Amino acid sequence: MNSVQSKSNQSALFTLITVFFFWGFIGASNGVFIPFCKAKFGLDQFQSQLIDFAFYGAYYIGALFLFVMSSSLNKDILNDWGFKKGIINGLIISTFGAVFMIFAVSQGSYPLMLGALFIGAIGFLLQLSSA
């Protein structure tokens, strides 16, 4: 039984390490994404910095929203979900944000792109909070 549990833990650890790599890669990709958006949407400096604000602001706003919801319900939402369900819900939200990003960029809409980036970052927040 001990070797079965150890093998199960190793696969979960490998999965978590892989997902952390992708989280870091996406967070670091904003530096590449901003020049793309400046060229695609013709942004000035302030508008290009809103891209970072949308991404990292989602962490603050999402955590604040999660705190308010947990406080109003008198329960810890993430503990109720558990690690696995929290990461899965975060992945689903991030996927929705990514699909929405494809739509926003194909439409050439800067505000929609900011919204898609915000939604994707909310998904990352849930994943990181659950991990």
N, C-alpha and C positions, 0 to 999 in steps of 0.2 A: 504494500500500500504506500509506503514511503517513497519508493521510486516513481510510482504513478503520480503522486502529488508533486514531486520534484519536477517531473517532466512537464506536467501541466503548468507549473509556475514558470518554468523556463520559456515555454511558448508565449505565455502572457507577458513576461518580461521582454522578450524579443519584439513582440508586437508593440509594446509601449515605447521601447527605444526607437523603433522605426517611425512611429507616429510623432514622437518628439522631434526627430530629425526633420520631418515635413513641416511641423509647426515652426521650427526655427528658420527653415528655408523660406517659408511664406512670409514670416515677419521681416526677414532680411531683404526680401524681394521688393519691398516698398521703395528702396533706393533706386532700383531699376525701373520700377513702374512709374515713378513721378516724371522722369524725362519723357517716357512714352506718352503719358497723358498731356504733358506740356505741348508736345508736337501734334498729337491727335486733336486736342481740343483748343489749342492756342491759348493756354493759360498764362496768367501773370504769376508773380512770385506768391502772392497771398493765396490765390486759388490753388496753386500747386501744394502749398502747405496744408490746405484743407484735406488733402488726401491722407497725410499722416494723422491729422486730427480725427478724421472719420474712423481710421483704423484703430488708433490707440485710445481715442475717446470712447469707443465702443466698450473697451475694457472697463473704463470707469463708470460709464452710464449703465452698462449691463450689470456690473457688480452692485451698483447702487440700487437698481431695480430689483435684482435678486434679493438683496438685503431687505428692502421694503416689503416685497411679497412674502418673504419668510417671516418677517416680523408680524405682518398683518394676519397671516395664517397660523401663527404660533407654532411653526414647525420648520425644521431645516429641510428645504426642498431637495438640495443635493444629497443629503444623507438618506432621505426617503427614496430617491431614485437609485442610489448606489453608484459605484464606480462605472460598471459596465453600461448601464442605462444612460448615465450622464454623458459618457463619451459618445455613445451611439446617437443620442439626441443632438449633441454638439456637432457630430459629423453630418447629420441630416440637415441641420441649419446651415452649416458651412457649404454643403453641396447646393442648397437652394441659393445661397449667396453667390456661388461660382456660376451657376446657370443664369442667374439674374445679371451677373457681370457680363457674360457673353451677350445677352440681349441688350444691355445698356451700351456697350461699346459698339455693337453692330448698328444701333440706332443713333450713335453719335451724341448721346445725351450725358453730359457731365453730371448733372444732379442725380440721374438714375445710377450712374457709376459710383458716386459717393454713397448712395443708399445701399447698393449691392456690396460695396466694401464694408460698410457698417454691419450689414447682416452677416457677412462671412466672419467678421471679427467677433460678433456675438457668439457664433458657433465655436470659434477658437476659445473664447472665454469659458464656455461651458465645458469644453474638452479639457482645458488646462486645470479648471477648478475641480474636475472630477478625477483627474489623474493623481 
